[in-house]
């Protein structure tokens, strides 16, 4: 009798251990699909109503509902501090897989590395889920100027209008544009195009669709990576001197983690995998492609999964203090125009 009781106790304890480890057979443990069925998933974005992130979150929400079996995908705007408010919220959210975020991955990493004011999250502890949309930064210049390729700007003094320096600084560092100056305060590509037409600035940056209606004012001169609509525009890697390789790689890595989905630390692995597979299905959905194209957005050529996102951020986590200090100097100080 005692042996029977002991065996029952051991069996129960083993069951609990296996359940906690997530390795029980599907027939015994609740599957992730069963868990999400009929639930509400909150999709957070940190840049406010009408932003690229808000548009993208609301575009993907019905597709996410379909692939997860959730009853509702609630898009929640938590704007402020370039996404920091939303990241702080996600970092401490209940890790049940029902609260996720579509984020500006580069800002998450950069602000986390620098321990910027207001950052209350540990950037390398988030659970990366996947990336569906493409981010491809494009530099354009005043169409009236004789510059035709990025090398033409080396040694030239010119002004790039920016909202706040980030990708623009990485382009400059990778291409050797040592004499460029960046003037902040130009919030949108259209505003910067008007400034170019007035002669206030000579260059600007946006995504692949930012200047489609403005080709009478500007011309593309360099792009982060190859894009179907800019086949003749040289990429950063094709244009940069070999001794600037690390800046090219950093720019490419930042682009690859832009528009990524992530979850709070501690989310069960099976639920994170289920969400990742859901995003993978959406990436291959022709209906989603059509919707995205109607908004002048781009589906990434290949789905970027959690493994690749984790590998990229793992490389970034190995940056030493001097590298981090230099990165801050390049992005926030080196090219900023002084009054």
Order of alpha helices (4+ residues) and beta strands (2+ residues): alpha-alpha-beta-alpha-beta-alpha-beta-alpha-beta-beta-beta-alpha-beta-alpha-beta-beta-alpha-alpha-beta-alpha-alpha-beta-alpha-alpha
